[in-house]
């Protein structure tokens, strides 16, 4: 799949990126388990350091005995989260990520963020058409560094 630079620019719109980083307080992190060797764990920890509330979303949380991650209760699905979510941050392969963008729209999330290397142009089009801003193929750590913060 080739990606035009215009499309890339649309899904890494600086105003959308800045708005999510500056204004979004609650980030549901899809794919976050308690494994500190995983990128999702280190980025969730960074989000916390930046004052964000993280919400682990991983199938392991279907087990009532699942331990909290980074001090936060986890949920098996986005639909299980009992409070509003500002951004759904997706750490899944591109081929599986679109379903989480669709679920984010269904739960009324304020935005969707697909991590570095995660691209689904059709999901981007559906999400934005539904009125939900979306960022793809970048990472909050990269964007904060780009901003010099």
BALUMVO-165921 format. One record per residue (C-alpha): residue number from 1; residue in one letter; x, y, z. Coordinates in steps of 0.001 Angstrom, whole numbers, plus 524288, in hexadecimal, padded with zeros to 5 digits. Layout:
BALUMVO-165921
NODE seq type  east north    up
NODE NUM    A     X     Y     Z
...
//
This chain:
BALUMVO-165921
NODE seq type  east north    up
NODE   1    X 80000 80000 80000
NODE   2    X 80572 80D2E 7FC60
NODE   3    X 80259 81914 80444
NODE   4    X 801DB 826AA 7FEA0
NODE   5    X 80870 8316D 8064A
NODE   6    X 7FB71 838C3 80666
NODE   7    X 7F4B8 82D54 80D2C
NODE   8    X 80017 82BE8 816A7
NODE   9    X 7FF01 83A4A 819DC
NODE  10    X 7F068 838F6 81C55
NODE  11    X 7F246 82E50 82662
NODE  12    X 7FD94 8353B 82CF8
NODE  13    X 7F73F 84298 82CEF
NODE  14    X 7FF33 84ACE 8367F
NODE  15    X 7F320 8517E 83C20
NODE  16    X 7EC85 84464 83EC8
NODE  17    X 7F8F6 83ED6 844C4
NODE  18    X 7FACA 84AD6 84D5C
NODE  19    X 7EC8D 84AF6 851A4
NODE  20    X 7ED2E 83CBB 855D2
NODE  21    X 7FA21 83E5B 85CED
NODE  22    X 7F62C 84B07 86393
NODE  23    X 7E7B4 84932 8667B
NODE  24    X 7E4B9 83AA5 86765
NODE  25    X 7E57C 83618 87587
NODE  26    X 7E0E7 827E5 874F9
NODE  27    X 7E7C6 81E90 86BA3
NODE  28    X 7E2DC 810AA 869D6
NODE  29    X 7EECE 808DD 865A1
NODE  30    X 7EA8B 7FD2F 85D6C
NODE  31    X 7F450 7F220 85EA7
NODE  32    X 7F9B3 7F671 86BD7
NODE  33    X 7FCFB 7EAE2 87465
NODE  34    X 805D3 7EA4F 8803A
NODE  35    X 811E1 7E6C3 8783B
NODE  36    X 81BDA 7F1BE 87A42
NODE  37    X 823CA 7ED18 86E89
NODE  38    X 818C1 7F0F6 8653C
NODE  39    X 81861 7FE4B 85EBF
NODE  40    X 80A47 80052 8630D
NODE  41    X 80ED9 7FFB3 87130
NODE  42    X 8199A 809D6 86F99
NODE  43    X 810D1 81325 86802
NODE  44    X 805E7 811A3 8720F
NODE  45    X 80FD0 814DB 87CB7
NODE  46    X 813F3 820E7 874F8
NODE  47    X 805BE 8250F 87387
NODE  48    X 80463 8240D 88250
NODE  49    X 810CF 82C08 88443
NODE  50    X 80A9E 8365F 87B95
NODE  51    X 7FEA7 836D2 88462
NODE  52    X 7F5A6 82E10 87C8D
NODE  53    X 7ECCE 823BE 8826D
NODE  54    X 7EF30 816E8 87B7B
NODE  55    X 7E540 80C0E 87A25
NODE  56    X 7EAD3 7FEA8 876B4
NODE  57    X 7E291 7F767 86C9C
NODE  58    X 7E674 7E948 86A49
NODE  59    X 7DF2A 7DC47 869DA
NODE  60    X 7E68B 7D7EB 87627
NODE  61    X 7DDA6 7E0CA 87E10
NODE  62    X 7D21A 7D7C7 87B8F
NODE  63    X 7D824 7D002 886C9
NODE  64    X 7D317 7D5E7 8938E
NODE  65    X 7E041 7D2E3 899E1
NODE  66    X 7E81A 7DAE4 89010
NODE  67    X 7F16C 7E44A 896BB
NODE  68    X 7F0D0 7F2F8 89426
NODE  69    X 7FAFD 7F885 88ACB
NODE  70    X 80294 804A4 88EAD
NODE  71    X 7F910 805EA 899F3
NODE  72    X 7ED0E 80631 89132
NODE  73    X 7E1DB 7FC7D 89024
NODE  74    X 7E13E 7F659 882BA
NODE  75    X 7D5B0 7F297 87A3E
NODE  76    X 7D41D 7E79D 87068
NODE  77    X 7CDDC 7F074 8660E
NODE  78    X 7CBB1 7FEDC 863A7
NODE  79    X 7BD1D 7FCAD 865AE
NODE  80    X 7C014 7F80D 87397
NODE  81    X 7C63B 8050F 8778F
NODE  82    X 7BBE8 80B7D 8804F
NODE  83    X 7C013 819A9 87E5B
NODE  84    X 7C304 822BA 872DC
NODE  85    X 7CF9B 820C8 86B39
NODE  86    X 7D646 82C34 8648A
NODE  87    X 7DF95 82467 85BDA
NODE  88    X 7E026 8161D 85811
NODE  89    X 7EE97 8131D 855E9
NODE  90    X 7F009 806A1 84DED
NODE  91    X 7FBB5 7FD74 84EF2
NODE  92    X 7F73B 7F2E6 84577
NODE  93    X 7FB5F 7EE90 837FB
NODE  94    X 7F5D0 7F691 82CCD
NODE  95    X 7ED91 7EAFD 8286F
NODE  96    X 7E698 7EA97 835A3
NODE  97    X 7E68B 7F902 83948
NODE  98    X 7DAA0 7FD91 831A7
NODE  99    X 7D10F 7F66B 83A75
NODE 100    X 7D615 7FE76 845F8
NODE 101    X 7D415 80B31 83E90
NODE 102    X 7C621 806DC 83BDD
NODE 103    X 7C41E 8034A 84A24
NODE 104    X 7C9D0 81077 84E3C
NODE 105    X 7BF8F 81731 845DE
NODE 106    X 7B4D2 80E9B 84BC9
NODE 107    X 7B89F 8120B 859D8
NODE 108    X 7B974 82099 856C5
NODE 109    X 7C822 82215 8588A
NODE 110    X 7CD78 82F86 855B0
NODE 111    X 7D85D 82AB8 84CD0
NODE 112    X 7DFDD 81F15 847B4
NODE 113    X 7EEA1 81D9B 84709
NODE 114    X 7F50C 81277 83F81
NODE 115    X 80315 81073 843C5
NODE 116    X 80F51 810ED 83B70
NODE 117    X 80E5A 80718 83059
NODE 118    X 7FFB0 8053C 831FD
NODE 119    X 7F89B 809DA 825C4
NODE 120    X 7EAD7 80703 82115
NODE 121    X 7E672 81136 81741
NODE 122    X 7D878 80BF8 816AD
NODE 123    X 7D74D 80CCC 82583
NODE 124    X 7DC91 81AB4 824F7
NODE 125    X 7D23E 81E80 81AE6
NODE 126    X 7C72F 8181C 822C2
NODE 127    X 7CB8E 81E1B 82F9B
NODE 128    X 7CD48 82BDF 82A75
NODE 129    X 7C063 82ADE 822E7
NODE 130    X 7B9E9 82783 82FE7
NODE 131    X 7BF36 83446 83570
NODE 132    X 7C9E6 82E3F 83DC3
NODE 133    X 7D798 833BF 83BBA
NODE 134    X 7E221 829B1 83914
NODE 135    X 7F0EE 828FC 838AE
NODE 136    X 7F85E 81DA1 832A6
NODE 137    X 8062B 81892 83150
NODE 138    X 80CA9 82084 83BF7
NODE 139    X 80EA4 82022 84A9A
NODE 140    X 80C4B 82A07 8556F
NODE 141    X 81A90 828B1 85977
NODE 142    X 81EF4 82C59 84BB5
NODE 143    X 81561 837A3 84B0D
NODE 144    X 81947 83D28 85859
NODE 145    X 82789 83C38 85439
NODE 146    X 8244D 84312 8475F
NODE 147    X 81E19 84DF9 84F38
NODE 148    X 82A17 84EED 857EA
NODE 149    X 822D4 84A7D 86415
//
